[in-house]
Amino acid sequence: LGPGCVTPKGAPIPTQPDSGGFSVSFVGGQWIYEFPVSFTIDHDTQGVIDAVLHVNMFESFRWKDENKSGFLPKIFDVTPTSFEPVQRFGANSFEVKLSPAAG
């Protein structure tokens, strides 16, 4: 999910709008992530500072396997009218690091 991502009609959407410190919302037909960041910048710092966002996406999309005809274990099964229940949708955690710009 990110700028420009559009959710097709009927596609699974997050049932929990926040996880891993992020919140997600659907604005103007697009999904956006929002997250709080708090850091102090020394006013005596010279030069450019990089802010790098590390996001933990390990198993960020999880669902509950259902034992239905034609469904396979460990596969997110979708039919034209339904899908297996989504249990997790989105980042697990994030970290922001500040450092002098490279190069």
C-alpha positions as CSV (number, residue, x, y, z in Angstrom):
1,L,0.0,0.0,0.0
2,G,1.2,3.5,-0.7
3,P,0.6,6.5,-2.9
4,G,-1.2,5.5,-6.0
5,C,-2.4,2.1,-4.7
6,V,-6.0,1.5,-5.4
7,T,-8.1,-1.2,-3.8
8,P,-10.2,-3.1,-6.3
9,K,-13.9,-3.3,-5.5
10,G,-14.4,-6.3,-3.1
11,A,-10.7,-6.8,-2.3
12,P,-9.7,-7.5,1.3
13,I,-9.1,-4.4,3.4
14,P,-7.5,-4.1,6.8
15,T,-10.0,-4.8,9.6
16,Q,-7.6,-3.3,12.1
17,P,-6.7,0.2,10.9
18,D,-3.4,0.3,12.9
19,S,-0.6,-2.0,13.5
20,G,3.2,-1.8,14.1
21,G,2.9,1.9,15.0
22,F,1.3,2.8,11.7
23,S,-2.3,3.7,11.0
24,V,-3.8,3.3,7.6
25,S,-6.7,5.2,6.0
26,F,-8.5,5.4,2.7
27,V,-8.5,9.0,1.4
28,G,-9.6,10.2,-2.0
29,G,-9.7,6.6,-3.3
30,Q,-6.1,5.8,-2.2
31,W,-4.6,4.1,0.9
32,I,-2.1,6.1,3.0
33,Y,0.1,5.1,5.9
34,E,0.5,7.6,8.8
35,F,3.0,7.3,11.6
36,P,4.3,9.4,14.5
37,V,7.9,10.5,14.5
38,S,9.6,12.4,17.3
39,F,13.3,13.4,17.1
40,T,15.4,16.3,18.2
41,I,17.7,18.1,15.7
42,D,20.7,20.1,17.1
43,H,20.5,23.6,15.6
44,D,24.3,23.6,15.4
45,T,24.3,20.7,13.0
46,Q,25.9,21.6,9.7
47,G,25.0,19.9,6.3
48,V,22.3,17.6,5.2
49,I,20.8,15.0,7.5
50,D,19.2,11.8,6.0
51,A,16.1,10.4,7.7
52,V,15.8,6.7,6.9
53,L,12.7,4.7,7.6
54,H,13.1,1.0,8.3
55,V,9.9,-1.0,8.1
56,N,9.4,-4.6,9.4
57,M,7.2,-6.3,6.8
58,F,7.9,-10.0,7.9
59,E,4.6,-11.9,7.4
60,S,2.8,-8.6,7.0
61,F,-0.1,-10.2,5.1
62,R,-1.6,-13.2,7.0
63,W,-4.9,-14.9,6.6
64,K,-6.8,-17.8,8.2
65,D,-6.8,-20.9,6.0
66,E,-10.2,-22.4,5.5
67,N,-10.9,-26.0,4.7
68,K,-13.2,-25.6,1.7
69,S,-13.5,-27.5,-1.5
70,G,-10.8,-26.4,-3.9
71,F,-8.9,-24.3,-1.3
72,L,-5.2,-25.2,-0.7
73,P,-3.4,-25.0,2.6
74,K,-0.9,-22.1,3.0
75,I,-2.3,-20.4,-0.1
76,F,-4.5,-17.2,0.1
77,D,-7.5,-18.6,-1.7
78,V,-9.9,-16.2,-3.6
79,T,-13.0,-16.9,-5.5
80,P,-15.0,-14.5,-7.6
81,T,-17.2,-13.7,-4.7
82,S,-15.1,-14.3,-1.5
83,F,-11.7,-14.7,0.1
84,E,-10.2,-16.3,3.2
85,P,-10.3,-14.1,6.3
86,V,-7.4,-11.6,6.5
87,Q,-5.8,-11.6,10.0
88,R,-3.0,-9.1,9.5
89,F,-2.5,-6.5,6.8
90,G,0.4,-4.1,7.0
91,A,3.7,-3.3,8.7
92,N,4.7,-5.0,12.0
93,S,6.9,-2.2,13.2
94,F,9.1,0.7,12.1
95,E,12.2,2.7,13.1
96,V,13.5,6.0,11.9
97,K,17.2,6.8,12.0
98,L,18.9,10.1,11.4
99,S,22.4,10.3,10.1
100,P,24.7,12.7,8.1
101,A,23.9,12.5,4.4
102,A,26.2,10.1,2.5
103,G,28.5,11.5,-0.2
